[in-house]
Amino acid sequence: MNMDFFRLINNLANKNVVMDKIMIFFSKDVPYIFMAITAIVFFVGIINKKDEYRKIAFNTFLITLINLIISFIIGNIYYVNRPFVNNKVNLLMTHPADASFPSDHATGTMSIALGLRRYNKMLSIILMVLSLIVGFSRIYVGHHYPLDIIGAYIIVAITGHIYDLKLRDKVNRLYDVVEKKIVAIRL
């Protein structure tokens, strides 16, 4: 069934040059935009002297890092070849033949989208939709199976929930202490 859904999406590739370029852009470049938005939120916090914005950006960075580490560990424990390794696919861009499950692009973009929900709910919703398009594009270009994307989103939802329950307040308190020490050193 995973392969059937993969074929359904990946067979859309190489039919429309414009759509192919859009999917390549989402697959390759849009994750960098997510990172830039997180950095912008942090710098807006500095400029506007809003420690809450800086904490949100820092927590978003941290949960994204945690999720990517979890993704790396899972990919090494439960190794799944990428679709193009053993199958004839519409491969729109080259990619190393490393672990397919779970998708790092889906993990990173959804981590940022959910992490920034405390900053601006509308921005978070827009980023979630863009993350879903990134996930779709990873299948479209031939790099991932649908379950690689779905698995990434499930991991992000679970770890994000646990992070909010167990770590966010502790990280915020630690952030306050470290930031005060850094400011004291600079003065």
C-alpha positions in Angstrom: 0.0 0.0 0.0 2.9 2.4 0.8 4.3 1.7 -2.7 0.9 2.2 -4.3 0.5 5.7 -2.7 4.1 6.4 -3.6 3.5 5.5 -7.3 0.3 7.6 -7.3 2.2 10.7 -6.3 5.5 10.1 -7.9 3.9 9.3 -11.3 2.8 12.9 -11.4 6.5 13.9 -11.9 7.9 14.5 -15.4 4.4 15.5 -16.7 4.6 19.2 -16.2 7.8 21.2 -16.1 6.4 24.0 -14.0 5.0 21.6 -11.4 8.3 19.7 -11.3 10.2 22.9 -10.6 7.7 23.9 -7.9 8.0 20.5 -6.2 11.8 20.7 -6.5 11.8 24.1 -4.9 9.6 22.9 -2.0 11.7 19.8 -1.6 15.1 21.5 -1.7 14.7 25.1 -0.7 11.6 25.7 1.5 13.2 24.0 4.6 15.8 26.8 4.6 13.0 29.4 4.6 11.6 27.7 7.8 15.0 28.0 9.4 15.3 31.7 8.4 11.8 32.4 9.9 12.9 30.9 13.2 16.1 33.1 13.2 13.9 36.2 12.3 11.6 35.5 15.3 14.7 35.4 17.5 16.1 38.6 16.1 12.7 40.3 16.4 12.8 39.4 20.0 16.2 41.0 20.4 15.2 44.2 18.5 11.9 44.6 20.3 13.3 43.4 23.7 10.8 40.6 23.8 12.3 37.7 25.8 9.2 35.6 25.0 10.0 35.7 21.3 13.6 34.7 21.9 12.5 31.8 24.1 10.0 30.6 21.5 12.7 30.7 18.8 15.2 28.9 21.1 12.6 26.3 22.1 11.7 25.8 18.4 15.4 25.3 17.5 15.8 22.9 20.4 12.8 20.7 19.7 13.7 20.7 16.0 17.2 19.5 16.9 15.8 16.8 19.3 13.4 15.6 16.6 16.2 15.4 14.0 18.4 13.5 16.4 15.5 11.1 17.0 14.9 10.8 13.3 18.6 10.0 12.8 18.6 7.3 15.5 15.4 5.7 14.1 16.8 5.8 10.6 19.8 3.8 11.8 17.9 1.3 13.9 15.0 0.8 11.4 16.7 1.3 8.1 14.5 1.6 5.0 16.0 2.1 1.6 14.9 5.2 -0.4 12.4 4.4 -3.1 14.9 4.9 -5.9 17.3 2.3 -4.5 15.4 -0.8 -5.5 12.7 0.6 -7.8 12.3 2.5 -11.0 11.0 5.9 -10.0 10.7 9.4 -11.4 13.7 10.9 -9.7 13.8 14.6 -10.2 17.0 15.3 -8.3 19.9 13.2 -7.0 20.1 12.2 -3.3 22.4 10.0 -1.3 21.0 6.4 -0.8 20.8 6.8 3.0 17.8 6.0 5.3 14.4 6.9 4.0 12.4 6.6 7.2 11.6 9.0 8.7 11.9 12.1 6.5 14.2 14.7 7.9 12.6 17.4 5.7 9.2 16.6 7.1 10.5 16.3 10.6 12.4 19.7 10.5 9.6 21.7 8.8 6.8 20.4 11.0 8.9 20.9 14.1 9.4 24.5 13.2 5.8 25.0 12.2 4.5 23.6 15.5 7.3 25.3 17.5 6.3 28.7 16.3 2.6 28.3 17.2 3.2 30.2 20.5 4.7 33.1 18.5 1.9 33.5 16.0 -0.9 31.0 15.3 -1.6 32.1 11.8 2.1 31.9 10.9 2.1 28.4 12.4 -0.9 27.3 10.4 0.7 28.6 7.2 4.0 26.8 8.0 2.1 23.6 8.7 0.4 23.8 5.3 3.8 24.5 3.7 5.3 21.5 5.7 2.6 19.3 4.3 3.6 20.5 0.8 7.2 19.8 1.6 6.3 16.3 2.6 4.3 15.8 -0.6 7.1 17.1 -2.6 9.6 14.6 -1.1 7.4 11.8 -2.5 6.8 13.7 -5.8 10.6 14.0 -6.4 11.2 10.3 -5.6 13.0 10.6 -2.3 10.5 9.2 0.2 7.6 6.9 0.6 4.4 8.3 2.1 4.9 6.5 5.4 8.3 8.2 5.7 6.5 11.5 5.8 3.6 10.4 8.0 6.0 8.7 10.4 8.0 12.0 10.7 4.8 13.9 11.5 3.8 11.4 14.2 7.3 11.6 15.8 7.1 15.4 15.8 3.6 15.4 17.4 4.6 12.9 20.1 8.0 14.5 21.0 6.5 18.0 20.8 3.8 17.0 23.3 6.3 15.4 25.7 8.6 18.5 25.3 5.7 20.8 26.2 4.8 18.7 29.3 8.2 17.9 30.6 10.9 20.3 29.3 9.6 23.6 28.0 9.3 25.3 31.4 12.7 24.0 32.5 14.3 25.2 29.3 12.7 28.6 29.7 14.1 28.9 33.2 17.5 27.9 32.1 17.3 30.2 29.1 16.5 33.1 31.5 19.5 32.3 33.7 22.0 32.0 30.8 20.7 35.1 29.0 21.1 37.2 32.2 24.6 35.9 32.7 25.5 36.8 29.1 24.1 40.3 29.5 26.0 40.7 32.8 29.2 39.7 31.1 28.7 42.2 28.3 28.1 45.0 30.7 
